[in-house]
Every structure is written in C-alpha cells, then in structure tokens.
Amino acid sequence: MALHKARASVGLDVDAAPDLQAALLNAANLNYDFVVTNLVHPRYRQEFIEGKAKHRSCPFTRADLILSSQDWSSIVVGKLSNYINVDSICPSTRENYEQQLLQELAYASHLGIPAILLPLKGPKQTNLARTIYSKLTGSQSTEARYSVWMQVPMKSPKAISNCYRDTGNGENHEDEEEKAWENETWHWWNYFRQVADFNKKIGIALEISEDLPSHAAISRWLGEPIKAFLVPTYLFLTNKKGYPVLSKPHQQLVKNLFRIKAQGIITGSLRHTSMKHYQEYMEFLFKQSISHDPLKKFGQGYEDYLQYPLQPLMDNLESNTYEIFEKDPVKYREYQNAIRRALQDKSKEEKYDGKTLVVTVVGAGRGPLVRASLNAAAEAEVDIKVYAVEKNPNAVITLQLQEEEIWGDKVTVVSCDMREWNPTELTDILVSELLGSFGDNELSPECLDGAQRFLKPDGISIPCDYTSFLAPIHSPKLYNEVRSCREVDKPPHTPFEMPFVVQLHNKMDLASAQPLFKFEHPNLSTNIDNSRYKILQFQVESDATLHGLAGYFECTLYKDVMLSINPATHSEGMFSWFPILFPIKIPIQVHSGDVIEIHFWRKISRTHVWYEWCVASPSIVAVHNPNGRSYSIGL
C-alpha cells in the first residue's frame, strides 16, 4: 500500500463483502490498490459480560484461510465494528465493548494486516485512546504491528446541522470553548492523540465532507499525520461526458492531500457507470498534484527528513556535498549578478580607472564562486585578479587543477583558513557563501569578521548582510521524528535541544515568520560582538499545537540582489538550503488569539557558538540547550 511516486494509491471500501476473494479481484481489475473491509460482519454482536449470546461457541468472523498471508498483509485494511463504544457511561456496556474491541484488535494482529480503520465519533474518547495506546506500546512480543487509522470527519454532524439552523435569534448561548469541542472535529482528534502520547503509529483517515470547513481549518488538517482520506461517492458531480468529477474546492483539497502522501479511499455506492471511473479521476488529480517547482523536485524523498546541520568550519565537506550545492541554478546566477554590479560600480570610480580589481573568494570550495567572478568580470568588461581561499585540502586539489588547466594567472589558489591568511595585497570585493539554513548558523559572522581585515577601507562584501527569521509551527510528524532521534547513551531532552535541517512538508504555520538576528559586513563596530538576544511575539490565528520553530534567512548580496528561503520572499527555483527546525520539548496547546512569546539567544564562548530558546507564553517551557549542553558549533 505504499504510495508509488508515479501513480496514486487508491483503495476501495467494500462494505461487508460476502466473498472477499472476489471483492479483491474486482478491485484489482478496477485498478484499485487495496480494499477496506469489515473484519467482523456489521450485524454480528457478541456478549462477553452477560446475555444469551455470552456462551455462543460459533466463530465470530470468517477464517484467515480465505486469503493468503501476502494478501492480508499488503492489500487489506480492516475496519473495526462501527458500533463499538468503549466510552459508554454504562459500565456493563463499556466492559462488553472493551472485550469486543480487544477481540477484533487481536484478530487484526493475527491476520497481519497493515492498518486498521476505526471511527472517532465524538470528543474526549479517553478510554478508546487508552485501549488503542496500550496495544501499540506493549512488549516487543505483544506490541501491535499494524497502524491505526482514526476515521475523523472534517465536519461534525452537529456543525453540519447548525449550517441549516437559524442561530441569529439569540437562543444559542453555549460556551464558545464547549462549542469548539463539539463542532470542531480537530479537537476530537487532538484530545485523542494527546491521550495516546502522540504515538506515531496512530494517524488520520480524514472523511471529506460535502461542505468544506474554512481555509484555516483545512490548513490545520494538512499539518496532521493524514494517512488516508475517504471520498464518498455522493460528493462526485457528473460532467458533460457523464463522468464523475469533484467541485473545484474538493479538487484542490484532494491534490493537497496527495501532496502530503495520503492515500485515497473511495467509499459509498456506485452512482456512475463504473467504480473504475472514480479511481481514474483520483489518478488524474494525483498527476495534477505533482509539483514542477525545482525546490519541490529537489526535495523529493527528503520531506520531513531530519538532518544534522553542516559544520564546515570544523569538518571538511565531501565531494558529493559540493556537487549538490553546485547544481543550484539560482544561487550562482544571483551571485554572478551581484559581483558584476559591484565590479561595474567599482570600475566607475575615478581612482580605479583601468586598473585590475582584486576579488577574494573565501571558502572557495571547488570553485563555483571563482567561476561566477570570472564570468561577471567578462560581462562587466573589467580586469580582475582572484584569490581563492580554501581550508579543505581535498577541495584545494580541484581548485589547483582548475588554476593550472583553465584559469591561469587570473586566479591564485590559497590553501589556508581564511582567519589565518595574511594577504600580500588588500581586496576590493570579498565574496563568500558561508551561510547556513539560519543564516549565521555556519558561523559566517565569525569567519567574515576575521577575513574583513584584508578588505580595503572602501571594499565591498558579498553578501553585505543577512537576517534570520523564525516562525512557530504545528507539526505532529516532526515532533515524532525528533522524539525518535533519542540516543541510548544521552538524556531524553537531547534531540529537542538541537536544530535540524529539514524540508518542511507536513506542517502548519501558526503565524508568519518574523526577523530575528541581522549581521552586516563589513562589520564596522569598534567592539565586535556577535552574541544576540531577542524576544518575538506571534499572534495565533486558529487553535493548534505548537511543536517547534521554523528558521529561515534572507540575504542581501549587493544592493537589491537577494537570496532568500523565507517563504514570503523565497528565491524562486533555489534549492541550496532547506529550512531549520528548533524543536520544543513539550507540545503547547494554543488557541485563536493567543500570543506566542519566544525568547531566543545566540551565545558565544572562546571555542563554540550555540543557540538557546524558550517559550514564555501562552505556557512557559524551560530554556532549551542551556550552555550549549546538547548542541554547539565549533569555532
């Protein structure tokens, strides 16, 4: 049932199929990838506590022999009995349903099915959450191997009925919070997964409603771990050719769900010529959902995949890392534009008339900025001399070969740490690409502060400034990914006190990103201090959960030539940097109108740089990474 990147994964809901083998064959002939079916007949009732059927000796469902183990474990999702209510206020009813639920869960484990589907029918289903959680957290021998898909409607029955009821006469005086609990099914789900401790085996099967909720509510759902979505056949309209289609808003929703790798499930009775047409339409929407954005294409397979940030000052980068960076078509084009404009401006100054300008590339790597400088000089019709300074001895080999075979005396390769180099002449333009996903997190300020001593008094630094940005995000997926990074020999707080580079995907922004720390070059301060402290406040637009902080940067190369990974100003087509994530140890429930207050520090010692952060509102969470105990960047 894995989602193949070339086609949609779509299942067919076959309710109480009398012949499951035939139903599977029929679904396969209709191009469906799997079926969703009842494990137990909907009309079957078992009495475990009391009643005439307590001692019934007949089997409660069909035998596992009707399908091969391969079929059970790959193309069947089992639906649990819809009427089970383990949160009943009647003790005997609750106990009876508990026994039936455990019986069906045990049979699901016996069959080896990959996922079970059960409905979440109301708020505060505490006992249901406890029962499911206990099955997913047993010992290695008893722990369930299936995933749990909670079938959650996008809109509650009460919310739908309220749409047709006149509430403008002042008769409705319910408490707003209680109304939210009853009407917003996201609150049902949020309560359930908190009781189940955010277990990553529990996901959502989202039941798409006829009347869609608000844009904010849909965005929040798209930040949840949606494993599948149910599309009832009554949602389909009929086009001029007699084929089923969805309304424009429903089309967009389905495409967005496919983008977060959810699987579709067609449910309901046939309302058109063939059930195959529904699958074909899902396939059509899936193909439309495929993004042609270079960033999205480059990030395929890396969505929500946590990576440790590079530390190129401490560690030498490998060849494949350089190769990936050099493939970016936007970054080096913009660098070349910035260098060309700087050369043109310098060449117009009277004292530089006809002279050769000096360009120094620090952190030259395998030479992309050297090539950009030479190309820019050719475009500007200016003579330049380039110094390529690189500390990685392996990359220096590549630079020296290019110097010998291509560049000649236009380029001088310097195998040295830029902070230790003593140049024989000062430079007109200092070029670097030392930025990380958070701007300063690869120690560009410290490196360039050390390198600016060989810049002429009127020299130009490219980049000339950069600013980090922060935004609060809701992402249960990323929270669970961070939690699973715990190492045996380290405290449990460690992964929550370190940043991760990640292609953010399955998340919701709680507010727009705000600027944090700005650095300018050359740094003209008499007492240079790159430590920072700032307080940011974000107003939340809808109820959600704060799981972490997304970090971005904007960079001014020269004048109005910019590079940015800030979503509001992102450089189109650029993929050199993924955002950075600063996790929060304890998820914080936030409500519409709340103000999230973040305190953020950039701290420096003689040998290291590190970040510290904490949440001060609406709830207080202790400072993360004090004294750089879990993560620091070596100088």
C-alpha positions in Angstrom: 0.0 0.0 0.0 3.0 2.3 -0.2 2.4 5.4 -2.3 4.3 5.0 -5.6 5.7 8.2 -6.8 4.4 7.6 -10.4 0.7 7.0 -9.6 -1.9 7.5 -6.9 -2.6 4.9 -4.2 -6.3 4.5 -4.0 -8.3 1.9 -2.1 -11.9 0.8 -2.4 -14.3 0.5 0.6 -16.1 -2.8 0.2 -18.7 -3.0 3.0 -19.3 -6.5 4.3 -18.2 -8.3 1.2 -19.7 -11.8 1.1 -16.8 -13.1 -1.0 -13.6 -11.3 -0.1 -11.5 -13.0 -2.7 -13.9 -11.9 -5.4 -14.0 -8.4 -4.0 -10.2 -8.2 -4.1 -10.1 -9.5 -7.7 -12.8 -7.0 -8.7 -10.9 -4.1 -7.0 -7.7 -5.1 -8.8 -9.5 -5.2 -12.1 -10.8 -1.7 -11.5 -7.1 -0.6 -10.8 -7.6 -0.1 -7.0 -4.5 -0.7 -4.9 -6.2 -2.1 -1.8 -9.6 -2.7 -0.2 -11.0 -1.5 3.1 -13.4 -4.1 4.6 -15.0 -5.1 7.9 -13.1 -7.7 9.9 -16.5 -8.7 11.5 -19.9 -8.6 9.9 -21.7 -5.4 10.9 -24.7 -7.3 12.2 -22.7 -9.6 14.4 -23.0 -9.0 18.1 -21.0 -10.7 20.9 -21.9 -10.7 24.6 -19.0 -11.1 26.9 -20.4 -10.0 30.2 -24.0 -11.1 30.3 -26.8 -12.1 28.0 -28.0 -15.1 25.9 -25.1 -14.9 23.4 -22.4 -15.0 26.1 -21.7 -18.7 25.6 -22.0 -18.7 21.8 -19.4 -21.1 20.5 -19.5 -20.3 16.8 -16.7 -18.3 15.2 -17.2 -14.6 15.3 -15.8 -14.0 11.8 -14.5 -15.7 8.7 -11.3 -17.7 8.6 -8.0 -16.3 7.6 -7.6 -19.1 5.0 -9.8 -17.3 2.5 -6.8 -15.1 1.6 -3.1 -15.7 1.5 -0.9 -14.1 4.2 0.6 -11.9 1.4 -2.8 -10.5 0.5 -3.8 -9.9 4.2 -0.6 -8.1 4.9 -0.5 -5.9 1.7 -3.9 -5.1 0.2 -6.4 -5.2 3.1 -7.2 -2.5 5.6 -9.5 -3.9 8.3 -12.5 -1.9 9.6 -13.4 -2.4 13.2 -17.1 -2.6 14.2 -18.6 0.8 13.9 -21.0 0.4 16.9 -18.3 -0.3 19.5 -18.4 2.4 22.2 -15.8 1.8 24.9 -16.6 5.2 26.4 -20.2 4.3 27.3 -21.4 5.6 30.6 -23.0 2.2 31.3 -20.3 0.0 33.0 -21.6 -3.3 31.6 -22.0 -1.9 28.1 -18.5 -0.4 28.2 -16.9 -3.6 29.5 -18.6 -5.7 26.8 -17.4 -3.3 24.1 -13.9 -3.3 25.5 -13.8 -7.1 25.2 -15.1 -7.0 21.6 -12.6 -4.3 20.7 -9.7 -6.3 22.1 -11.0 -9.4 20.3 -11.0 -7.6 16.9 -7.6 -6.0 17.6 -6.2 -9.4 18.4 -7.6 -10.8 15.2 -6.2 -7.9 13.2 -2.7 -8.7 14.6 -3.3 -12.4 13.8 -4.0 -11.6 10.1 -1.0 -9.3 9.9 -3.0 -6.5 8.2 -1.0 -3.3 7.7 -3.7 -0.9 9.1 -7.0 -0.9 10.9 -9.7 1.7 10.5 -12.0 2.8 13.3 -14.2 5.8 13.7 -13.7 8.7 16.1 -17.3 9.6 16.8 -17.1 12.3 19.4 -15.0 14.4 21.7 -13.0 13.1 24.7 -12.9 9.4 23.7 -10.5 8.7 26.6 -11.0 5.0 27.1 -10.8 4.3 23.4 -7.4 6.2 23.2 -6.1 4.3 26.3 -7.1 1.0 24.8 -5.5 1.7 21.4 -2.4 3.2 23.0 -2.0 0.1 25.3 -2.0 -2.2 22.2 0.7 -0.1 20.5 3.0 0.1 23.4 3.3 -3.4 24.7 6.4 -5.5 24.9 8.2 -6.5 21.7 6.3 -9.8 21.5 2.8 -8.3 22.2 3.1 -4.8 20.6 0.7 -4.5 17.6 2.4 -4.1 14.3 -0.5 -2.5 12.4 -1.0 1.2 12.0 -4.2 2.7 13.4 -6.2 5.0 11.1 -8.7 7.0 13.1 -11.6 7.9 10.8 -12.3 11.6 11.6 -15.0 13.6 9.8 -13.9 17.0 8.5 -17.0 18.5 10.0 -19.1 17.1 12.9 -22.7 16.1 12.4 -23.7 19.0 14.8 -21.7 21.5 12.8 -23.4 20.4 9.6 -26.8 20.6 11.2 -26.0 24.1 12.5 -25.5 25.2 8.9 -29.2 24.7 8.3 -30.4 26.2 11.6 -31.0 29.8 12.3 -28.8 30.8 15.3 -29.2 34.5 14.9 -32.1 34.8 17.3 -30.0 34.8 20.4 -31.2 31.3 21.5 -27.7 29.8 21.3 -25.8 30.7 24.5 -23.4 27.8 24.6 -19.9 28.4 25.9 -17.5 29.1 23.0 -14.9 26.5 24.1 -17.6 23.8 24.6 -18.9 24.6 21.1 -15.5 24.2 19.7 -15.1 20.8 21.3 -18.4 19.6 19.9 -18.3 21.2 16.5 -14.6 21.1 15.5 -13.6 17.5 14.9 -9.9 18.5 15.0 -10.4 19.0 18.8 -11.7 15.4 19.0 -8.5 14.2 17.2 -6.2 16.4 19.2 -7.5 15.2 22.5 -7.3 11.5 21.3 -3.7 11.7 20.2 -2.6 13.5 23.3 -4.1 10.8 25.5 -2.2 8.3 23.2 1.0 10.3 23.7 1.4 11.3 20.1 2.1 7.7 19.1 3.4 7.7 15.6 1.5 4.6 14.6 -1.8 6.5 15.0 -2.8 8.5 12.0 -5.9 10.0 10.5 -8.2 8.7 7.8 -9.9 12.1 7.0 -13.5 11.8 5.9 -14.1 14.6 3.4 -17.3 16.5 3.9 -19.7 17.9 1.4 -19.4 21.4 2.8 -15.7 22.1 3.4 -14.6 23.9 6.5 -12.6 27.2 6.5 -9.3 27.6 4.8 -7.6 27.9 8.2 -9.2 24.6 9.3 -8.1 22.8 6.1 -4.6 24.1 6.5 -4.6 22.7 10.1 -5.7 19.3 8.8 -2.9 19.4 6.2 -0.4 19.7 9.1 -1.6 16.5 10.7 -0.4 12.9 10.0 -3.1 12.1 7.5 -2.5 8.5 6.2 -5.7 8.3 4.1 -8.7 10.3 3.1 -12.2 9.0 2.4 -14.1 10.3 -0.6 -17.8 9.4 -0.5 -19.3 8.8 -4.0 -22.1 11.3 -3.2 -19.5 14.1 -3.4 -19.0 13.4 -7.1 -20.7 15.6 -9.7 -21.3 14.5 -13.3 -19.6 16.3 -16.2 -20.9 16.8 -19.7 -19.5 13.4 -20.8 -21.2 11.6 -17.9 -18.0 11.0 -15.9 -17.6 11.7 -12.2 -15.8 14.9 -11.1 -15.4 16.9 -7.9 -16.1 20.6 -7.3 -13.1 22.9 -7.6 -12.6 23.3 -3.8 -12.7 19.5 -3.4 -10.3 19.0 -6.2 -7.8 21.3 -4.6 -8.2 19.6 -1.2 -7.6 16.1 -2.8 -4.5 17.4 -4.6 -3.1 18.8 -1.4 -3.8 15.6 0.4 -1.9 13.7 -2.3 1.0 16.1 -1.8 1.4 15.0 1.8 1.4 11.4 0.7 -2.0 10.5 1.9 -3.8 7.5 0.2 -7.3 7.9 -1.2 -10.3 5.6 -0.3 -13.5 5.6 -2.4 -16.4 4.8 -0.2 -20.2 4.5 -0.9 -22.4 3.0 -3.5 -22.0 3.3 -7.3 -23.5 6.5 -8.7 -22.0 6.4 -12.1 -21.2 3.9 -14.9 -18.4 2.1 -13.1 -16.4 2.3 -9.9 -13.3 2.4 -12.1 -14.1 6.0 -13.1 -13.7 7.2 -9.5 -10.2 5.6 -9.4 -9.3 7.1 -12.8 -10.4 10.6 -11.6 -8.2 10.2 -8.4 -5.3 9.3 -10.7 -6.0 12.4 -12.7 -5.9 14.6 -9.6 -2.8 12.9 -8.4 -0.9 13.7 -11.6 -2.1 17.3 -11.3 -0.8 17.4 -7.7 2.8 16.7 -8.8 4.8 19.9 -8.4 7.3 21.1 -11.1 8.9 23.6 -8.7 12.7 22.9 -8.7 12.8 23.1 -4.9 10.0 20.6 -4.5 11.5 18.2 -7.1 14.9 18.5 -5.4 13.4 17.8 -2.0 11.5 14.7 -3.1 12.3 11.9 -0.6 13.6 14.4 1.9 10.2 15.7 3.1 10.2 16.0 6.9 13.5 14.0 7.0 15.7 15.4 9.8 19.4 16.1 9.0 22.1 17.5 11.3 23.3 20.9 10.2 26.7 21.0 8.5 29.7 22.4 10.4 32.1 23.2 7.5 34.3 25.3 9.8 35.1 22.2 11.9 34.5 19.5 9.3 35.7 19.2 5.7 32.8 18.8 3.2 32.8 15.7 0.9 32.7 15.9 -2.8 29.1 14.9 -3.2 28.0 17.7 -0.8 29.9 20.3 -3.0 28.3 18.7 -6.1 24.7 19.1 -4.7 25.3 22.7 -3.8 26.8 23.5 -7.3 23.7 22.2 -9.0 21.6 25.1 -7.8 20.8 27.2 -10.9 19.6 30.3 -9.0 22.2 30.9 -6.3 25.3 31.3 -8.5 23.3 33.2 -11.1 22.4 35.8 -8.4 26.0 35.8 -7.1 27.3 36.5 -10.6 24.8 39.4 -10.9 25.9 40.8 -7.6 29.6 40.5 -8.4 29.0 42.1 -11.9 27.2 45.1 -10.5 29.8 45.6 -7.8 32.6 45.4 -10.4 30.7 47.9 -12.6 30.3 50.3 -9.7 34.0 50.0 -8.7 35.2 50.4 -12.2 33.3 53.7 -12.5 35.2 55.2 -9.5 38.0 57.6 -10.7 40.8 56.0 -8.7 40.1 52.6 -10.3 40.1 53.7 -13.9 41.6 51.0 -16.0 43.2 49.2 -13.0 42.9 45.5 -12.2 40.4 44.9 -9.4 41.1 42.3 -6.7 38.4 39.8 -5.8 38.9 37.4 -2.9 36.7 34.3 -2.6 36.8 32.9 0.9 35.6 29.3 1.4 36.0 28.7 -2.4 35.1 25.0 -2.2 35.5 23.5 -5.7 35.3 26.9 -7.4 31.8 27.9 -8.3 32.2 31.5 -7.0 35.5 31.8 -8.7 33.8 30.9 -12.0 31.0 33.3 -11.2 33.6 36.1 -10.5 35.4 35.5 -13.8 32.1 35.4 -15.7 30.9 38.6 -14.0 34.2 40.3 -14.9 33.8 39.3 -18.5 30.2 40.7 -18.6 31.3 43.9 -16.9 34.4 44.2 -19.1 36.6 44.7 -16.1 40.0 43.1 -15.5 40.2 41.2 -12.2 42.6 39.1 -10.2 41.0 36.4 -8.0 42.3 34.9 -4.8 40.6 31.6 -4.0 41.0 30.8 -0.3 40.0 27.3 0.9 40.9 25.4 4.1 39.7 21.9 2.9 42.8 20.2 1.4 40.7 17.9 -0.7 38.8 20.7 -2.4 42.1 22.6 -2.9 43.2 19.8 -5.2 40.3 20.6 -7.5 41.0 24.3 -7.3 44.7 23.9 -8.1 43.9 21.7 -11.2 41.5 24.4 -12.5 44.1 27.1 -11.8 46.6 25.1 -13.8 44.4 24.0 -16.7 41.8 26.7 -17.1 42.2 29.9 -15.1 45.9 30.5 -15.4 47.4 33.6 -13.7 43.9 35.2 -13.3 43.4 33.0 -10.2 45.7 32.3 -7.2 44.7 29.4 -5.0 45.4 29.8 -1.3 45.3 26.6 0.9 44.6 28.2 4.2 42.0 29.0 6.8 40.7 32.5 6.0 41.2 33.6 9.6 44.9 32.8 9.4 45.7 34.1 5.9 48.0 37.1 5.6 47.5 38.5 2.0 50.1 40.5 0.2 47.5 42.9 -1.1 44.1 44.2 0.1 41.0 43.2 -1.8 38.3 45.3 -3.5 35.5 42.7 -3.3 35.2 39.9 -0.7 32.9 37.1 -1.8 31.7 34.2 0.3 29.0 31.6 0.6 29.2 30.7 4.2 25.5 30.9 5.0 23.6 28.1 6.6 19.8 27.5 6.8 19.5 30.0 9.6 21.9 32.5 8.0 24.6 32.7 10.7 24.5 29.0 11.9 27.6 28.0 9.9 29.5 30.9 11.6 29.6 33.3 8.7 29.8 36.3 11.1 32.8 34.9 12.9 34.5 33.9 9.6 33.9 37.2 7.8 34.8 39.3 10.8 38.2 37.6 10.7 38.5 38.0 6.9 37.5 41.6 6.6 41.0 42.8 7.7 42.2 42.2 4.2 39.3 44.2 2.7 40.1 47.8 1.5 38.5 50.6 3.5 36.0 51.1 0.7 35.8 47.4 -0.2 32.6 45.5 -0.8 31.5 42.4 0.9 29.2 40.0 -1.0 26.9 39.2 0.9 26.7 42.5 2.7 24.0 41.4 5.2 21.7 38.6 6.2 18.9 38.2 8.6 17.5 35.1 10.3 13.7 34.5 10.6 11.6 32.5 13.0 8.0 31.2 12.7 6.0 28.9 15.1 4.7 25.7 13.5 2.3 22.9 14.2 3.7 19.5 13.1 3.0 16.3 14.9 5.0 14.5 12.3 8.2 16.5 13.0 7.6 16.2 16.8 7.6 12.4 16.5 10.6 12.4 14.2 12.6 14.4 16.7 11.4 12.2 19.6 12.6 9.1 17.7 16.1 10.6 17.4 16.9 9.9 21.0 20.2 8.1 21.5 20.6 5.4 24.2 23.5 7.0 26.0 22.1 10.5 26.0 19.4 12.2 28.1 15.8 12.3 26.5 16.0 16.1 26.2 19.0 16.0 23.8 17.2 15.8 20.4 14.8 18.6 21.5 17.7 20.9 22.2 19.4 20.8 18.8 18.4 22.3 15.5 17.7 20.1 12.4 17.8 21.0 8.7 14.6 19.7 7.2 12.4 20.1 4.1 9.3 21.2 6.0 6.3 19.5 4.5 3.6 18.0 6.8 3.1 21.2 8.9 1.0 24.2 9.5 2.4 27.7 10.1 0.8 29.3 13.2 2.0 32.8 12.1 4.2 34.4 9.5 7.9 34.4 10.0 9.5 37.4 11.8 13.0 38.7 11.5 15.4 37.7 14.4 19.1 38.4 14.1 20.8 40.6 11.5 24.5 40.7 10.6 26.2 43.2 8.3 29.6 43.0 6.5 32.0 44.6 6.7 31.3 44.9 10.4 32.4 48.5 11.3 31.7 48.2 15.1 34.7 49.1 17.3 33.8 46.2 19.7 32.6 43.3 17.6 30.1 41.1 19.5 28.1 38.5 17.6 26.1 37.3 20.5 22.4 38.2 20.3 19.1 38.1 22.3 15.7 38.9 21.0 12.0 38.4 22.0 9.4 37.7 19.3 5.7 37.6 19.7 3.3 35.8 17.3 -0.5 36.0 17.3 -2.2 32.7 16.7 -5.0 32.6 14.1 -6.6 29.3 14.9 -6.5 26.6 17.6 -3.5 24.3 17.2 -0.4 22.8 18.9 3.0 24.4 19.0 5.6 21.8 18.2 8.6 23.9 17.2 10.1 26.9 15.5 10.9 27.0 11.8 14.0 29.0 10.9 14.8 30.8 7.6 17.0 33.6 6.3 17.1 36.5 3.9 20.4 37.7 2.4 21.4 40.8 0.6 24.2 40.0 -1.8 24.7 43.5 -3.2 22.2 46.4 -3.3 18.9 44.9 -4.4 20.3 41.4 -5.4 18.9 39.0 -2.8 18.8 35.3 -1.8 16.0 34.1 0.5 14.5 30.9 1.9 11.9 32.9 3.9 8.5 31.7 2.5 7.3 35.2 2.0 10.3 36.2 -0.2 11.7 32.8 -1.4 14.1 33.0 -4.3 12.1 31.1 -7.0 13.8 27.9 -8.1 16.6 27.9 -5.4 17.2 24.7 -3.5 20.6 25.1 -1.8 19.1 25.4 1.6 16.3 23.6 3.4 14.8 25.4 6.5 16.0 24.7 10.0 13.8 23.4 12.9 14.2 24.3 16.5 12.0 21.7 18.4 10.0 22.3 21.6 10.3 19.6 24.3 6.7 19.9 25.4 3.9 20.5 22.8 1.9 23.5 23.8 -1.8 23.9 23.1 -2.6 27.3 21.6 -5.9 28.9 20.8 -7.1 31.5 18.4 -6.0 34.9 19.6 -3.2 33.6 21.9 0.2 35.3 21.7 3.2 33.0 21.5 6.2 34.7 23.0 9.6 33.3 22.0 12.9 34.2 23.7 16.0 33.4 21.5 19.7 33.7 22.2 22.9 33.4 20.2 25.6 32.7 22.7 29.4 32.6 22.2 32.4 31.2 24.1 36.0 31.1 23.2 35.6 27.8 21.4 31.9 27.5 20.5 28.7 29.2 19.4 25.3 27.9 20.3 21.6 28.8 20.4 19.2 28.8 23.4 15.5 29.3 23.2 12.4 29.1 25.3 8.6 29.7 25.2 7.3 32.3 27.7 3.6 32.5 26.5 0.9 31.2 26.4 2.6 28.5 28.5 6.2 28.5 29.9 8.6 25.9 28.7 12.1 25.9 30.2 15.2 27.2 28.3 16.4 24.7 25.7 20.1 23.9 25.3 21.5 25.9 28.2 25.2 26.5 27.9 25.1 24.5 24.7 24.8 21.3 26.6 23.2 19.4 23.7 24.4 21.2 20.6 27.0 23.8 19.8 29.0 24.9 16.7 32.8 24.7 17.0 34.9 27.7 16.2 
